């Protein structure tokens, strides 16, 4: 009986830790994509001469950021 209780509590604790790890990883991924990779991608598009693609992406991302700040 004590072994069963130990196993259940161990699964519960490590399940919570795995959930926390996934939430932290998701947060870091959003930061890396939003702050590092998206600007590099847009600069790469401009340097390659694809201003007609980079500008609409930049405008859409700006609108999304304004809307997301309004609801937070």
N, C-alpha and C positions, 0 to 999 in steps of 0.2 A: 504494500500500500504506500509506504514512504517512497519507494522507487518510482511508482506511478506519479505521485505528487511531484517528485523531483523532475521527472521527464516533462511533465506538463508545464511546470514553471520555467524550465530551461527553454522549452519551445516558445513560451510566451515572451520571455526576456529577449532571446535572440531574434524572435520575429519583430519585436519593437526596434531592435538595433538595426536590423536589415531595412525596415521601413524608413528609419532616420537616415541611413546611408543613401537610399534611393532619393529621398527628398533633397539631401545635400548635393548629391551628384547632379540632379536636375537643375538646381539653382546655379551651380558652377557652370554647367553647360550653357544656360541662358546668358550668363555674364560673358562667357568666352565668345559666344556667337554674336551677341549684341554689341560688345565693346571692341572686340578684336577682329573677328572674321568679316563681319558685314562692311565696316569701313574699308578694310583691305580689298574686299571684292569690288566695292564701288570705285575705289581709286584705280584698281586694275582695269575695270571697264572703261574709265575715262582715258587712261593712258593708252589703251588699245584702240581708242577711237569710237567707242560705243556710247557716246554721250546720250543718244536717243533712247537707250535702254537704262542707263544709270540714273538719269534725271527722274523718270517716272517711279522707279524703285525708291529713290530718295524721298520723293513727295509722298508716296504711300506710307513709307515708314514714319515720316514726320506726322502724318495724320493719325496713324495708329498710336504713336507716342502721346500726342495731344489728347486723344480720346481715353487712353489708358490712365493718364494722369488725372483726368476729370473724374473718373470713377473710383480712384483709389484714395 
